[in-house]
């Protein structure tokens, strides 16, 4: 029975001494854009996130890095007398540390701990006739996030990685207002993230 279980483990995961060497650097990132138009109330929503990421292996199978980018959310509703529009935009900074475990010659599982931060502003516009009222508020947010994932090496330079779910805490605050806390725990298969990574192989 033990031999059968061992053979099954070898077939499923493989037994490999493959490791990612200290001093290896990689580039990856996130690019998301979505646009929706609701014809029921003539509203439009545009979302954009762009966060390039660089990582460096400070030890075997252990990397540290940072992502720096931009995010925006624009929502506009047209009305017979005018429109309502809200715009949120900010700079994203996300330092992280990532630990890999070898499953096979090309397959790794990893856990990532990051500290996502965002600094920006929200702008609200209400236009009725020839009169437009505008309000602008600065905001900041920070959090702690833990993400599990898989990384598969297509070759020595390119990999496909997937993260599943998000465990963590975030705090959002407008200037001169009380903060909002959010806790997120659980594996949500609807929030699977797929990306590619370029590795500067040594």
C-alpha atoms as one frame of an Amber mdcrd trajectory, in Angstrom:
protein
   0.000   0.000   0.000   2.805   2.437   0.881   4.518   1.703  -2.430   1.243
   2.310  -4.252   0.748   5.669  -2.512   4.339   6.670  -3.273   3.909   5.730
  -6.931   0.713   7.809  -7.048   2.485  10.816  -5.567   5.285  10.520  -8.115
   2.789  10.296 -10.950   0.754  13.251  -9.704   3.461  15.686  -8.654   6.765
  14.183  -9.670   9.781  14.147  -7.394  12.280  16.802  -8.386  15.191  18.718
  -6.974  14.411  21.658  -9.294  14.901  24.991  -7.543  14.851  28.665  -8.441
  18.337  30.010  -7.781  19.267  32.928  -5.592  19.920  36.042  -7.672  17.210
  35.279 -10.270  15.122  38.287 -11.345  11.682  38.256 -12.954   9.177  40.697
 -14.443   5.403  40.308 -14.371   2.394  42.499 -13.785  -1.333  43.031 -13.892
  -3.345  44.636 -16.687  -7.129  44.655 -16.375  -9.656  46.733 -18.288 -13.426
  46.413 -18.326 -16.227  48.554 -19.724 -19.975  48.109 -19.238 -22.970  50.052
 -20.531 -26.369  49.573 -18.894 -29.049  50.632 -21.364 -31.737  50.526 -18.667
 -30.479  53.667 -16.942 -27.912  54.809 -19.560 -24.973  54.315 -17.199 -21.394
  53.479 -18.136 -18.625  52.017 -15.963 -14.945  51.803 -16.947 -12.294  50.107
 -14.803  -8.540  50.057 -15.452  -5.696  48.535 -13.426  -2.060  48.509 -14.557
   0.611  47.286 -12.121   4.051  46.176 -13.434   5.931  43.989 -10.954   9.583
  43.098 -10.425  10.803  40.269  -8.188  14.246  39.146  -7.015  15.175  35.827
  -5.402  17.092  36.618  -2.224  17.470  32.907  -1.518  16.646  29.573  -3.120
  12.904  29.592  -3.888  12.386  32.828  -1.888  11.668  36.103  -3.696  10.947
  39.683  -2.664   9.627  42.385  -4.938   7.290  45.299  -5.508   4.509  46.272
  -7.859   3.930  49.936  -8.722   1.060  51.068 -10.920  -2.205  52.893 -11.467
  -5.914  52.175 -11.059  -9.050  54.081 -12.047 -12.814  53.645 -11.821 -15.159
  55.910 -13.795 -18.954  55.712 -13.549 -21.303  58.039 -15.437 -25.099  58.132
 -15.689 -26.803  60.266 -18.304 -30.122  61.922 -17.442 -32.570  64.089 -19.377
 -31.498  67.153 -17.396 -27.759  66.372 -17.161 -25.520  63.671 -15.703 -23.918
  62.219 -12.579 -20.262  61.178 -12.747 -17.840  59.705 -10.213 -14.135  59.157
 -10.818 -11.698  57.344  -8.536  -8.016  57.118  -9.435  -4.856  56.348  -7.521
  -1.290  55.094  -7.441  -0.744  51.514  -6.257   2.359  50.348  -4.379   2.543
  46.690  -3.301   5.718  45.214  -1.765   5.675  41.440  -1.314   7.590  38.322
  -0.343   6.964  34.975  -2.034   7.983  31.431  -1.055   8.054  28.584  -3.595
   7.824  24.831  -3.035   8.764  22.379  -5.779   6.078  20.008  -7.051   7.808
  18.900 -10.227  10.517  19.745 -12.732   8.493  22.706 -14.015   5.666  23.063
 -11.505   5.805  25.054  -8.253   3.317  26.050  -5.598   3.837  29.356  -3.803
   2.517  31.500  -1.020   2.704  35.292  -1.284   2.486  37.834   1.525   2.003
  41.421   0.339   1.196  44.859   1.737  -0.978  46.617  -0.876  -1.252  50.411
  -0.601  -3.102  52.970  -2.712  -3.084  56.774  -2.680  -5.436  58.877  -4.777
  -8.607  60.911  -5.002 -12.289  60.641  -5.818 -14.156  63.262  -7.813 -17.945
  63.578  -7.908 -19.790  65.673 -10.503 -23.487  66.490 -10.768 -24.631  68.452
 -13.786 -28.170  69.811 -14.061 -28.848  72.138 -16.926 -26.011  74.656 -17.093
 -24.992  74.138 -13.452 -22.277  71.648 -12.500 -21.385  70.880  -8.884 -18.060
  69.205  -8.152 -16.579  67.668  -5.001 -13.122  66.122  -4.639 -11.764  63.964
  -1.792  -8.322  62.466  -1.195  -8.096  58.893   0.056  -5.554  56.275   1.061
  -5.738  52.567   1.703  -3.458  49.830   2.960  -3.758  46.181   3.771  -2.153
  42.802   4.315  -2.822  40.020   1.823  -1.917  36.337   1.601  -2.388  34.551
  -1.731  -1.663  30.912  -2.631  -0.804  30.043  -6.218   0.760  27.783  -8.833
   3.626  28.594 -11.206   4.390  26.488 -14.294   7.596  27.017 -16.312   6.936
  26.785 -20.065  10.691  27.115 -20.605  13.615  28.688 -18.751  12.317  32.229
 -19.357   8.511  32.141 -19.450   6.055  30.926 -16.837   2.293  30.884 -16.361
   1.121  31.585 -12.838  -2.267  31.452 -11.154  -3.392  32.824  -7.795  -6.490
  31.478  -6.083  -8.436  33.595  -3.619  -7.201  36.197  -1.193  -6.855  36.108
   2.582  -6.313  39.377   4.366  -7.301  42.756   5.716  -7.652  46.201   4.161
  -8.318  49.696   5.491  -9.775  52.482   3.329  -9.985  56.100   4.466 -11.065
  59.413   2.989  -9.306  62.479   4.361 -11.160  63.903   7.396 -13.464  60.868
   7.544 -13.569  57.614   9.486 -11.845  54.601   7.980 -13.544  51.469   6.652
 -12.119  48.059   7.567 -12.560  44.982   5.407 -11.646  41.371   6.243 -11.462
  38.705   3.564 -10.928  35.022   4.348 -11.621  32.134   2.006 -10.802  30.490
  -1.295 -12.982  32.097  -3.950 -12.649  30.233  -7.247 -14.332  33.196  -8.951
 -11.278  35.327  -8.134  -8.636  33.172  -9.831  -5.932  35.353 -11.391  -3.926
  34.136 -14.401  -0.747  35.830 -15.596   2.578  35.389 -17.338   6.054  36.079
 -16.011   9.436  36.618 -17.686  12.381  35.157 -15.783  15.960  36.311 -16.343
  17.404  32.816 -16.057  20.912  32.561 -14.662
